[in-house]
Each structure stands twice: as structure tokens, then as C-alpha cells.
Amino acid sequence: MKDVIVIGAGPSGSFAAHRLAKAGFSVDLLEEHREVGKPVECTGLVSQRVLQYVRTKSIAGTVRGANIFFPSGKSLHIEKEDRTIVLFRDSFDKDVAAMAIGSGSNIRINARAISVKEHDDHVTVRFRENGNLKEEDARIAVGADGINSIVRRDVYGLRQKHVVSTLQYDMASRIEDEDSVNVYLGSKYTHGFFGWAVPGGDIIRVGTGSYRSSARQYMDNLSVRFGENRVLAITGAGIPIRMAEFLNTRRTVLVGDAGGIVKPLSGGGIYTGIFSSDVASKYISEALEDDRPEKILRKYDREIRSTIGKELKKDAIVQSIYSRISDRSFDRIYNMISSEKIIDVINRSGDIDYPSTVIIKVLIRNPGILYSMWK
Ligand SMILES: Cc1cc2nc3c(=O)[nH]c(=O)nc-3n(C[C@H](O)[C@H](O)[C@H](O)COP(=O)(O)OP(=O)(O)OC[C@H]3O[C@@H](n4cnc5c(N)ncnc54)[C@H](O)[C@@H]3O)c2cc1C
């Protein structure tokens, strides 16, 4: 019997496998696809914090700021000292998986988990590997299998109710400001989320998200801004934007998207996923040495809720208000925040991983914004 089976070789799963194998445990890492990192369903924007966890050269570029377009067509420019990284997401996932292998994990690609059963002293995972049905036991299983997690379904019985559906195109086009991401607000381009365009020389990533509805019509409106018949690739997937009610059972944990550990305002989940796996692997290591693993694994749930979870909770409240803001209100908010003073606050305190700090600072300086949101 293995010590740990990790299901899903995305960044969260591979990072957990890396940490656990490095701690000396036997780890199987199952990945349903034939290639780690594919298909790419991500824009790849991350803060520099990710580099503290993962050694990677899979960097397409960096951006310094954002141009935020309001429904009226007016735009605001914000920027940060710390540049935001744009990853080549497929090779980034391979980098993390290579770390897991380097630490001694046994990776199995083309191995799709189809059911997970938790027993008193072990977990049984049934999976189809290269077409053959197999079964394996482990003392602990990590659900790192993304938004449609089998672990979450079979062991937790939880459904993901708050999902942003997305569509993203790689387009042969350019963005005027090559050093900034474009963000599009308002009902032409999104329902309750935002549209985006990320520079990349002659190939840009254009996408939009839609909260609890299809992104299709909004993507049609957005993509024409960058020319017709220029689409090189179409991707799209759901983003879970609320954390699961609980993140551990007796012998399993959920990390990353599987646990809904994703930033509700931006849909970013690479940093939060790796962060969750870092915390999870610490407690799994402890639990594997203990005869009451559930007690130890519960500490994982608690630590997530008292660290990154606090931020995600605040952001979820803002997101539920944000998702109902009308175009007129957005334009009123533009008028309220486009002063030099407020832009300066945003530039100094903006943080893509912890946005609540800047939101609170801006609201303190201009509480009328709250009123505008409701109107
Ligand atoms: C359009 C779009 C744009 C995004 N842009 C950004 C961004 O710019 N920055 C950011 O931080 N985040 C972004 N995200 C979110 C980010 O992609 C996810 O939060 C991140 O991938 C979560 O990592 P994960 O390892 O938890 O899950 P995933 O990356 O989803 O990995 C799960 C892995 O499990 C595998 N798997 C699934 N089911 C099984 C099974 N049954 N058996 C075996 N393997 C299985 C999958 O193949 C996959 O490899 C974006 C998402 C979308 C949809």
C-alpha cells in the first residue's frame, strides 16, 4: 500500500506530491491526460510569490499594470512595482510535475481516477490506466483533481455551486499597451465577472468569464475588438469560486480547485492551490505518523481558513456584490476612483493575491462607492 495517492497532476497535485515524496513518503501521482499541462485552460497570470514555491523558466513575459475599461469606454491605468508574471501554463505544470518526480513521486499519466472510497484505515482508488481498470490503496488520498473532482464527489458529496464559466482565445493580434493587461467591465463583455486581454507580442490571450451563465455571447463581443478571423485556439473551463464547506475527511484532503481554493474576484487559483498543497503536505506528513489521522488533517482545514481562507472569504463577499453591479454604477464608480489620490492608493496597495486590502483602503477614502454599488 502506498502512503499517499495524489489525484491530478495540475500545479496543486504535483506540488503536494513533491513535498510528500521529499519528506520520504511513497507517493503515486495520477493524471488523467496523456500529457501533463494539456489542455491549457488558463491565462497564466501569477504574482512573484509563486516563484518562492516553484523553480520555473516557463515564463512568457511580465506585465506591470492593468488598463481597466469601464462600460462608458473610459479607462483607468493602474500599475504595481512588482511585475506580474505571465506563465506558459503547460510547461509550468510540467515543471512542477518534474519537481514531484525529482523528489521520488511515481507519476502515472493516462490514469483517470473513476472512483474513490474511504475506509477506516485506508483509501481505495479505482482508475483506468492506459485503458486498463486498476485499483490501488493508500493510507491517505489527496484530491487535486480540479473543478470536477472525483474525490470531492465520492468522499465529500459536495457540489460546486458558485462557478464562473470562461472562454479564452489565443488570437493573432496585438495590444497597444504591451506592458499591461486589459480588463473589461460591464454587461457587453461579462455577466458578473470581467473580460481580459493579455499581451504576448503577436499572440494575445483574450477571454471572459461569466458568473453562473454562459460566456459565449460576451466572448463574441470581446473578441471582435481584436479583429475577425484571428483565433488560433479556443479554450474554456469552469472556475470554482467558493471554498468547500470542509477540506478534509478521515483520510483525504482537497487542495486547489478541487477544494474551491481560488480567488473569487479574479478566478486565479495557481498561487492559492500551491499554497493549499504546501499546508496540506505539512499535515499529511504528520498524519501519516499518527494513529488518529483525521485529527491532524482537520488542522489543514483550520489553517487554510485562518490564513488564505480569510482573504477568500472577504473576496467572496465583495464578489457577490460586484456580480450585481450595473453598467451605470460601474461608470459612477469610475468617476469616484479616477482621482490621482485614489489611483495612488491602488498602485501602492494593490496585490493580486490579497485584493481585500486595497478594496478596504479605497472604500475608507471614498465610502460613497459602496452606495454606488447598490444603486
Ligand atoms: C480561462 C481560465 C483562465 C485562468 N487564468 C488564471 C490565471 O491567470 N492565474 C491563475 O492563478 N489562475 C487562473 N485560472 C485558474 C487556474 O487555472 C486554476 O485555479 C489552477 O489550474 C488550479 O490548479 P489545480 O492543480 O488545483 O487544478 P487543475 O489545474 O485543474 O489540475 C487538475 C488536474 O487533475 C487532472 N484530473 C482531473 N480529474 C482527474 C481524474 N479523475 N483522474 C486523474 N486526473 C484528473 C486534470 O487533468 C488536471 O491535470 C484560470 C482558469 C481558467 C479556466
The ligand as an SDF file (V2000), in Angstrom:
LIG
                    3D

 53 58  0  0  0  0  0  0  0  0999 V2000
   -9.7860   30.5130  -18.6560 C   0  0  0  0  0  0  0  0  0  0  0  0
   -9.0780   30.4300  -17.3350 C   0  0  0  0  0  0  0  0  0  0  0  0
   -8.0870   31.3440  -17.0380 C   0  0  0  0  0  0  0  0  0  0  0  0
   -7.4050   31.2740  -15.8140 C   0  0  0  0  0  0  0  0  0  0  0  0
   -6.4130   32.1660  -15.5730 N   0  0  0  0  0  0  0  0  0  0  0  0
   -5.7130   32.0950  -14.4180 C   0  0  0  0  0  0  0  0  0  0  0  0
   -4.6350   32.9850  -14.1710 C   0  0  0  0  0  0  0  0  0  0  0  0
   -4.3160   33.8470  -14.9870 O   0  0  0  0  0  0  0  0  0  0  0  0
   -3.9600   32.8610  -12.9970 N   0  0  0  0  0  0  0  0  0  0  0  0
   -4.2920   31.9180  -12.0570 C   0  0  0  0  0  0  0  0  0  0  0  0
   -3.6610   31.8610  -10.9930 O   0  0  0  0  0  0  0  0  0  0  0  0
   -5.3120   31.0580  -12.2790 N   0  0  0  0  0  0  0  0  0  0  0  0
   -6.0200   31.1130  -13.4300 C   0  0  0  0  0  0  0  0  0  0  0  0
   -7.0390   30.2250  -13.6610 N   0  0  0  0  0  0  0  0  0  0  0  0
   -7.3550   29.2260  -12.6300 C   0  0  0  0  0  0  0  0  0  0  0  0
   -6.3070   28.1190  -12.6430 C   0  0  0  0  0  0  0  0  0  0  0  0
   -6.2110   27.5710  -13.9340 O   0  0  0  0  0  0  0  0  0  0  0  0
   -6.6770   27.0290  -11.6370 C   0  0  0  0  0  0  0  0  0  0  0  0
   -7.0670   27.6110  -10.4250 O   0  0  0  0  0  0  0  0  0  0  0  0
   -5.4870   26.1030  -11.4070 C   0  0  0  0  0  0  0  0  0  0  0  0
   -5.2320   25.3750  -12.5680 O   0  0  0  0  0  0  0  0  0  0  0  0
   -5.7630   25.1590  -10.2420 C   0  0  0  0  0  0  0  0  0  0  0  0
   -4.7790   24.1670  -10.1970 O   0  0  0  0  0  0  0  0  0  0  0  0
   -5.1520   22.7060   -9.6610 P   0  0  0  0  0  0  0  0  0  0  0  0
   -3.9070   21.9240   -9.7420 O   0  0  0  0  0  0  0  0  0  0  0  0
   -5.8550   22.8390   -8.3700 O   0  0  0  0  0  0  0  0  0  0  0  0
   -6.2390   22.1630  -10.6850 O   0  0  0  0  0  0  0  0  0  0  0  0
   -6.0620   21.8540  -12.2240 P   0  0  0  0  0  0  0  0  0  0  0  0
   -5.0540   22.7370  -12.8360 O   0  0  0  0  0  0  0  0  0  0  0  0
   -7.4370   21.8410  -12.7820 O   0  0  0  0  0  0  0  0  0  0  0  0
   -5.4630   20.3940  -12.2420 O   0  0  0  0  0  0  0  0  0  0  0  0
   -6.2420   19.2660  -12.0090 C   0  0  0  0  0  0  0  0  0  0  0  0
   -5.5360   18.1120  -12.6860 C   0  0  0  0  0  0  0  0  0  0  0  0
   -6.2230   16.9180  -12.3540 O   0  0  0  0  0  0  0  0  0  0  0  0
   -6.4070   16.1460  -13.5140 C   0  0  0  0  0  0  0  0  0  0  0  0
   -7.5970   15.3320  -13.2710 N   0  0  0  0  0  0  0  0  0  0  0  0
   -8.8730   15.7440  -13.1990 C   0  0  0  0  0  0  0  0  0  0  0  0
   -9.6860   14.7130  -12.9360 N   0  0  0  0  0  0  0  0  0  0  0  0
   -8.8900   13.6290  -12.8280 C   0  0  0  0  0  0  0  0  0  0  0  0
   -9.1480   12.2580  -12.5660 C   0  0  0  0  0  0  0  0  0  0  0  0
  -10.3820   11.8140  -12.3580 N   0  0  0  0  0  0  0  0  0  0  0  0
   -8.1070   11.3960  -12.5260 N   0  0  0  0  0  0  0  0  0  0  0  0
   -6.8350   11.8450  -12.7380 C   0  0  0  0  0  0  0  0  0  0  0  0
   -6.5460   13.1220  -13.0030 N   0  0  0  0  0  0  0  0  0  0  0  0
   -7.5600   14.0120  -13.0390 C   0  0  0  0  0  0  0  0  0  0  0  0
   -6.5650   17.1620  -14.6220 C   0  0  0  0  0  0  0  0  0  0  0  0
   -6.2700   16.6110  -15.8840 O   0  0  0  0  0  0  0  0  0  0  0  0
   -5.5530   18.2150  -14.2030 C   0  0  0  0  0  0  0  0  0  0  0  0
   -4.2780   17.9450  -14.6940 O   0  0  0  0  0  0  0  0  0  0  0  0
   -7.7470   30.2730  -14.8670 C   0  0  0  0  0  0  0  0  0  0  0  0
   -8.7540   29.3550  -15.1590 C   0  0  0  0  0  0  0  0  0  0  0  0
   -9.4140   29.4210  -16.3810 C   0  0  0  0  0  0  0  0  0  0  0  0
  -10.4940   28.4200  -16.6820 C   0  0  0  0  0  0  0  0  0  0  0  0
  1  2  1  0
  2  3  1  0
  2 52  2  0
  3  4  2  0
  4  5  1  0
  4 50  1  0
  5  6  2  0
  6  7  1  0
  6 13  1  0
  7  8  2  0
  7  9  1  0
  9 10  1  0
 10 11  2  0
 10 12  1  0
 12 13  2  0
 13 14  1  0
 14 15  1  0
 14 50  1  0
 15 16  1  0
 16 17  1  0
 16 18  1  0
 18 19  1  0
 18 20  1  0
 20 21  1  0
 20 22  1  0
 22 23  1  0
 23 24  1  0
 24 25  2  0
 24 26  1  0
 24 27  1  0
 27 28  1  0
 28 29  2  0
 28 30  1  0
 28 31  1  0
 31 32  1  0
 32 33  1  0
 33 34  1  0
 33 48  1  0
 34 35  1  0
 35 36  1  0
 35 46  1  0
 36 37  1  0
 36 45  1  0
 37 38  2  0
 38 39  1  0
 39 40  1  0
 39 45  2  0
 40 41  1  0
 40 42  2  0
 42 43  1  0
 43 44  2  0
 44 45  1  0
 46 47  1  0
 46 48  1  0
 48 49  1  0
 50 51  2  0
 51 52  1  0
 52 53  1  0
M  END
$$$$
